[in-house]
Each structure stands twice: as structure tokens, then as C-alpha cells.
Amino acid sequence: MALGWDFALVDGETAVASFFTSTINDAAGSFFIEQFDPDSNASIFFWSGLDISAEPPAGLTEPGTLGLVLFGMLSVFGLRRRKTH
């Protein structure tokens, strides 16, 4: 990855780095990377943003965690059921 951040936090500060991709350049004047495909004349843009605040961000969770746990449980129960039949 060519985009990165170098920053320092003091006690009580929180940083949230966000990374974006789009077929439309929405970087709003900031640094971005463009991947251009000459065969299709299509471009993909990649940029990032950094937000440093003194308050912890509200509701930052892994959206896929619950899905992974449920998938794992269903897999275990499915394997057990297959072995009993």
C-alpha cells in the first residue's frame, strides 16, 4: 500500500484512519492514487483520511465479526450432524 500515515498521539487522543476506493475521484483536494486501465479507459482512485480527536470514537466495531462467529458455529454443528448420520 502506497498510502500511509505517520502521526503521534498524546494521552487521551484517538486516531481513526479511513481508506477509500472509488471509480470517481472524491479525494477533495487531498493526495490520491489512480490506477488506470488503458484497455478499458477505466480508473480506480484510492485515498485516505485521518481524524484525530480527544474523545474515543463511538461505535467502532468489526462489522464482519458476528457473521464470522455465526458461520463458524454453523460449520461446527453441520460437521457434527453429518458425522452422526
N, C-alpha and C positions, 0 to 999 in steps of 0.2 A: 504494500500500500504506500503510495507516494505522499498522501496527506497525513499529517500528524500534528500533534500539539506538544509544546514544551512550556509548562507553566508550573508555578509553585503556589501552594495553598498555605494559609496560616490557620491556626486552631479555629475551628468552628466554621470554616468555609467548605463549600461543596462545589464540585465541578461536574457538569454534565456535557459530554462531548457527543454530538449528534452527527451522523454521516448519512448523506442523501445521494440517491441516483435518480435521474430522470431523463427523458428524451427532450425535455425543454430546459433551457438554461435558466434556472431560478436562483442562481447564486447571489443575486442582488449586489453586484459590485465587489464581491469577495473573490478569493482565489478559487479556481476550479480546474478540473482536468477534463478534457474532452477526448473521447475515443471515437474516431471517425472511421467508418467502413466505406471505402471508395467504390465497392461493388454495388452497394445499395443506396449510397449517398445518405446514410443514416448516421446519427451521432448519439452518443450517450454521455451525459455530463455527471460528474462526481464532485461533490463539495462537502464541506463540514462546517459545523458551528460549535462554539464553546460558550457555555453560560456558567459564570462563577457567581455564587451567592452565599450569603451568610446563613441562610435558612436551608435546612435539608429539603430536597425536592419531595413533593407529595406524590405518593402512589407509583413510585418506580418499581415495577415488578417485571419478572420474566414472563412474557405472555404465553410462551410455549411450555412452561414448567408443568402446569396442571395437565395439559394434553399428553406430555411425555409420561407422567406418572400414571395416568389412566391407561395409556397404551401398554405400558409395562405390566400393569395389573391384569389387564385383559389377556395379554400374551401368556402370562403365567397360568391363569385359570384355564385358558384354551389348551395349553400343553397338558395340564393335569387331566382335563376332561378327555383328551384324546388318548392318554395312556390308560385310563380306566375302562375304555370301551374296547 
